[in-house]
Amino acid sequence: MESKGLTMVLIVLSLGAGLCDGCLEEERLALVQLKPFFHFIDHRVQYLNYDDSVEERESSSDCCEWERVVCNPTSGRITHLSLDVPYVETSYDLVDIVEYNYMGSPEENYWYLNASLFLPFEELQNLSLRGNSVAGCIANQGFERFSSRLNKLEILDLSENYFNNSILTSLSGLSSLNSLNLANNKFTGSNSTYGKANL
């Protein structure tokens, strides 16, 4: 009788062994480190109507349940991270929340990214940083750091920022990329119309 009970316990444990119980602590802590730069990382925007929206904090402490995060259900590792600036719908147009609430020109609010903060996300396949007023990367902390640990990254969206031609060198080592969106940045020269590219 005891062997049947033990067998049942082992079967139940083996059935649940392939599923993860939320995001990994290492990656949750990495998201917390990103929060000063992407304050909306754990927020969702609810559209009430064309002129009104509410931004609210996610209710779950499990980052895999957040609107901006997609995790691998087996490993619990983050595979998709959407850090686009939230947009609100108005009766006039889509308006960038940061631009809408910022008193002054967006150019006065640009900043430099420490891309190494994304290194804990080893299974990351899709990263979107659209519309964050990023002008470049901190010295020696650019996208060239991705090539060593983020070798599954296939889609990178850097559109609607303030990147210039200097970013191109740090992106050249990302051999796993299939799609790169650089539209609406500050590129100059004969190829100043950089946009979305399938690589």
N, C-alpha and C positions, 0 to 999 in steps of 0.2 A: 504494500500500500504506500509506503514511504517513497519507493522508487517512482511510482506514478506521479506523486506530488512533486518530486524533484524534477521529473521529466517535464511536467506542465510548467513549472517555474522557468526552466531552461528554454522552453519553446517561447514563452511570453517575452523573456529577456532578449532572445535572438530576433524576434519580430521587431522589437523597438530599437535594436542596435543600429539599424541603418539610417535612422532619422535623428536629426540634431535638435537639441532643445534650446534654440535661440542663437543669437550671434555670439561669436567668440569674444571673450573678455578683452583680449589684445586689440581686436578691431573696434570694440565699443570704446575703449580708451583712446584709440587713434581718432575716432569721430569726435570725442570730447576735445582733443587737441586741435581739431579743425574748427570747432565751434566759434572761436573768436573771429575767424575770417569769414565763415559762412554761418552767421547767427541763426539762419533759418533751417539748418540741417535737420533739426528734429521738430519742424513745424509743417503743418499742412495748411493750404489755403482753401477755404470754402467760399464758393461764389454764390452769393445770395440772389443777386440780379445783375443787370448790366452796370450799375453804378455803385454797387456795394459788395464788399467781400470781408471775410473775417480770417485772420491768420491765427491759428491755435496750435498749441504745443501738442505733440503726439502723446497719447495716454500710456503707451507701453514703454517699459524700460528695455524691452527686447528690440534692438535696432533693426532686426530682420523684418519687423512689422511696420517700420516707418515707411511713409509714402515715397521718400527719396532713395530708399535702399532696397536692393534685391539681393537675396542670399541664396547660395546653393543649399537646397533642403537637406542634403546628406551631410556635408561638411560644416555647414553653418557659416562658411566664409562669404564675405561680400563679393558679388560678381558685377553688380551695376550700382553706380553711385551718381545720382543726378543732383548736382550742386548749381543748377541754373538759378539765376535770380528769379524769384517768383514774379509772375505778372498778374495784374488785376485787369479785369475787363471793365471798360468804361463805355459809355454810350458813344464816345469819340473814337477810341482805338484801344489796342492793348498797351498798357503803360507799365513800365518797369517800376516795381515798388520802390527800389532804392532811389531811382531818379525822381519818382513822384514825391517821395518824402524828403529828398535832399534839397536843401536851400542853397543853390549854387550850381555851377555846371558840373556834370559828371567827370569832366577832365580833371577837376581839382580834387577828386576823390580817388584817383587811381592808387594802386599799391603793388607790391612785389611779393610773389608767391614763393614759399618754401616747398617745392615739389616733393622733397624727401618725406614730408608728413604723410604721403600716400603709400609709402613702402610697406607698411604692415598688411595692406590689402593684396595678398599674394595671388588670389584667384580673380582679381579685378579684370573684367573683360570690356566694360563700357564705362567711361568717365566723361561727364559733361560739366564743364565750367563756364557755360555760356553766360555772357552779360554781367560779369563780376567786376569790371573795371580793373582787371589785372594788366599791368604794363610790362611785366617781365618776371623773371625769377631772381631770387637772391643768388649771389655769386656762389658757384659750386654746389648749388642746391636746385638745379634746374631739371628739366625732363630727361637729361642724359642719365640721371640716377635711376630712371625707370627700367632701363635695359637690363640691369642685373637681376632685379627681383620681380618686375611686373611683366613677365614674358608671355602672359595670356591676354594682355591688353590689345583689343582689336579695334575699338572705336574710341576716338578722342575728339571731343567738341570743345574748341577754344574760341568759338565765334563771339563776336560782339564784345571784345575786350580792347586793350590798347597795346597789344603785342606789336613789335616791329620786326624787321628782318633778322635781328640778332637771335630770335627764338628758333629760327630754322636749323641752326647747327645743333642745338640740343635735341631737336626732334629727329634728326637723321639716324640715330641709333635705335629707334623703336621699330625693329624688324617685324614684330608681330602685328603691327597696325594694318587694318584693312580699309579703314575710313578715318580721315582727318578733316575736320571742319575748321578753317581759319578765316571764314568770311567776316567782313566788317571789323577789321583790325586796322593798324596804322602802318601797313607795308608800303614801301616806296620802290621805285625802279620800274623796269619793264614788266615785271610780274606782280604789279601792285594790286591786281584784282584776285588775289588768292581767295579761294572759296572752298567748297567741299570737294574732297578728292577721294576716290576709291583707289587704294594703293595696291 
